[in-house]
Amino acid sequence: MGDPGLSTPNSVTWRMHGDPMMWGAGFPLTHAHADRCVDEHRLGARLVGLGLEAVPGSRAEPVAGPGARVVDEFLLRPTTHPLLIPAREVLWRRVAHLAYAALPPCAHELYGRPALAPAVVTRRLRATGGLLRGVPARPRRQLPPKHVLRAMARPGPDARPAPYKRGR
């Protein structure tokens, strides 16, 4: 499928829609923390070669262009070993649909697909977040095969989100 275009201004734009998802999942995030997160992502975008003028510094007005469609397709059907395709269809599809449902209504309009009711999404996000927080950090970060560990190693341990770091 190729590079889903994650080093582009549009990927940073879509990342900004993750803040409401974090609030819905019960992660204690204030507006000041969300602003700091956007600033950190703008810095990250600069580090991968994007000019700050090309990266939104506030809630964006997204456009579901061809790149967004490629990312959407990849998220629904990520590259998987052929033996794992049935598990991907059963388990991953639920995860992908919950993630899509957690996007703001403007994203649902852009993609033209309906989503679950907000109360259902909030309940499922909180249940999923609670379940995942019950998995010890080290094994949780090794799936898929060390991708998360490698991604977290680039900015260093201070970039990892945690409730106790909110005041920093």
C-alpha positions in Angstrom: 0.0 0.0 0.0 3.0 2.3 0.5 3.5 5.3 2.7 0.2 6.6 4.0 1.6 10.1 3.9 2.1 10.5 7.7 4.8 13.2 7.2 2.4 15.8 5.7 0.5 18.8 7.1 -2.7 16.9 6.6 -1.6 14.1 9.0 -0.9 16.8 11.7 -4.4 18.3 10.9 -6.1 14.9 11.5 -4.0 14.3 14.6 -5.7 17.3 16.2 -8.9 15.4 16.1 -7.4 13.0 18.6 -7.8 15.4 21.5 -11.6 14.9 21.8 -11.0 11.2 21.7 -8.6 11.4 24.6 -11.2 13.3 26.6 -13.8 10.8 25.7 -11.6 7.9 26.8 -11.2 9.5 30.3 -7.6 10.7 30.0 -7.3 13.8 32.2 -6.5 16.4 29.6 -7.1 20.1 30.0 -7.3 22.7 27.2 -3.8 23.9 28.1 -2.5 20.3 27.8 -4.2 20.0 24.4 -2.5 23.2 23.3 0.9 22.0 24.5 0.3 18.7 22.6 -0.5 20.7 19.4 2.7 22.7 19.9 4.7 19.5 20.3 3.2 18.0 17.1 4.0 21.2 15.2 7.6 20.9 16.5 7.6 17.3 15.4 6.3 18.3 12.0 9.2 20.8 11.7 11.7 18.0 12.6 10.4 15.9 9.7 10.9 18.8 7.3 7.6 20.6 7.2 7.6 24.4 7.5 5.6 25.7 10.4 3.5 27.8 8.0 2.2 24.5 6.5 1.3 23.0 9.8 -1.9 24.1 11.5 -1.5 25.7 15.0 -5.2 25.5 15.9 -8.2 23.3 15.2 -8.0 22.8 11.5 -10.6 22.7 8.8 -9.8 19.2 7.4 -10.3 18.1 3.9 -10.8 14.4 3.1 -8.5 14.4 0.1 -6.8 11.4 -1.6 -4.2 11.1 1.1 -6.8 10.9 3.8 -8.6 8.2 1.9 -5.4 6.2 1.6 -4.8 6.5 5.4 -8.4 5.6 6.1 -8.2 2.5 3.9 -4.9 1.5 5.6 -6.4 1.9 9.1 -9.3 -0.3 8.2 -7.1 -3.0 6.6 -3.5 -2.7 7.7 -0.9 -4.9 6.1 -1.1 -8.2 7.8 0.4 -11.6 7.5 -2.0 -13.8 5.4 -2.6 -16.1 8.4 -3.7 -13.2 10.5 -6.2 -11.7 8.1 -9.3 -13.5 9.7 -8.2 -12.1 13.1 -7.7 -8.7 11.6 -11.2 -8.8 10.2 -12.8 -9.8 13.5 -10.8 -7.8 16.0 -9.1 -4.9 14.2 -12.2 -3.9 12.3 -13.9 -3.2 15.7 -11.0 -1.1 16.8 -10.9 0.9 13.5 -14.6 1.5 13.6 -14.5 2.7 17.2 -11.6 5.1 16.3 -13.6 6.4 13.3 -16.7 6.8 15.5 -14.6 8.8 18.0 -13.7 11.4 15.4 -15.7 14.7 15.5 -18.9 14.9 13.4 -17.2 17.0 10.8 -15.0 14.0 10.0 -18.0 11.7 9.6 -19.5 14.3 7.1 -16.2 14.4 5.2 -15.9 10.6 4.9 -19.7 10.2 4.3 -20.0 7.3 6.7 -22.3 7.2 9.7 -21.0 6.7 13.2 -22.2 5.4 16.5 -24.1 7.6 18.9 -21.8 9.8 21.0 -22.9 8.1 24.3 -22.1 4.7 22.9 -18.7 5.9 21.6 -17.8 7.4 25.0 -18.8 4.2 26.9 -16.8 2.0 24.5 -13.7 4.3 24.6 -13.7 4.3 28.4 -14.1 0.6 28.5 -11.3 0.1 26.0 -9.0 2.5 27.7 -9.6 0.8 31.1 -8.9 -2.6 29.5 -5.7 -1.4 27.8 -4.4 0.4 30.9 -4.6 -2.9 32.6 -2.0 -4.4 30.3 1.6 -3.8 31.7 3.4 -1.1 29.8 6.4 -3.1 28.4 4.4 -5.8 26.7 1.7 -3.3 25.5 4.4 -1.2 23.8 5.9 -4.2 22.0 2.9 -4.8 19.8 3.0 -4.6 16.8 6.6 -5.8 16.8 8.4 -2.9 18.6 6.9 -0.2 16.3 5.7 1.8 19.3 9.0 1.4 21.1 10.9 2.7 18.1 8.5 5.6 17.6 8.8 6.5 21.3 12.6 6.3 21.3 12.9 9.0 18.7 11.6 11.9 20.9 12.8 10.4 24.2 11.0 9.3 27.4 9.8 12.8 28.3 7.5 12.8 25.3 5.4 9.9 26.6 1.9 10.9 27.8 1.1 10.2 31.4 -1.4 11.8 33.8 1.4 12.6 36.3 3.2 14.6 33.6 0.3 17.0 33.0 1.8 19.8 35.1 5.2 19.9 33.4 
